Amino acid sequence: MKNNINMSNIEDYLCMFASKNDIFNDIGWVEPIFITMVRAYQNNKNIDIFTDSGYLKNMIKRDYKQNKTYTPIEKVHNRNGLDKISSHLAEIMSKNFTKLSSDDTKDLKDYLQYLFIELMNNVADHAHSEVGGYVMAQYYPINKKIQFAVADRGVGFLSNLKLKFSVETEEEAIYKALEKGVTATLQKMYGHEKNAGFGLYAMFEILKMTGGRFVIISNDTLLRYENGSLQSKKLDNHWRGVVVAFEFDEANINYDMDHFKRNYLWSEIINDEDEDYF
């Protein structure tokens, strides 16, 4: 039987990333969350991956075809070029929403580009991953949803946040990173601005507004948000580093990006412009 690997069951397949495993067979359906993890794992272990999944094989070999409902896998190592990457990913995704007005399409692209750049900034600034991170997005026309995922092989949330906050577990660190105004290690990036705003907090608020879902993995812990509630669990098989994936449905998107900026970003950025956020 072929395995269908997605955001809802990703923890059941973390065993595939153990002991330099290079065989990824019996895969029938796979989503960006798993693909980015495979790519980060492959680079980290410096191995070739063997799979009977044509889609997975094409993605890890970077055999990307234009005009598809998915984006290429992009590598994130530092902030250089992230604006261009996020713009490119948002452009590919927004082309699939063919029934939106021009104003709604612009707001959708703004939402996506904001979310993409914030999550990539987190990798660039906080992951401390030797291989960087890998990102991609996909639109599903039947379910009319978008999924975006980023995976790195870095230190995880606890290692960063315990330097400034009273957190003792990955679970506590993930929950802390979702709070408004939680600062990471303060950094000045040469030639670059600091984080654009609120990172995971902003992602959480947008997904609450739009009825979306997300999964966050940090080393030995998984946090899942769906159906309006958060649930965490200890993982039997650990992932080294962080994985963040989110998705939302076309029908539930509140396209008014200006409303979100006014109510969730601008006032806080003005008051706390010297802070750097997860």
Buried (B, 14 or more C-beta within 10 A) or exposed (E): EEBEBBBBEBBEBBEBBEEEBBEBEEBEEBBBBBBBBBBBBBBBBEEEBEBEBEBBBEBBEEEEEEEEBBBBBBBBBEBEBBBEBBBBBBEBBBEBBEEBEEEBBBBBBBBBBBBBBBBBBBBBBBBBBEBBBBBBBBBBEEEEBBBBBBBBBBBBBBBBBBEEBEBEBBBBBBBBBBBEEBBBEEEEBEEBEBBBBBBBBBBBBBBEBBBBBBBBBBBBBBBBBBEEEBEBEEBEEBBBBBBBBBBBBBEEBBBBBEEBBEEBBEEBBEEBEEBBBB
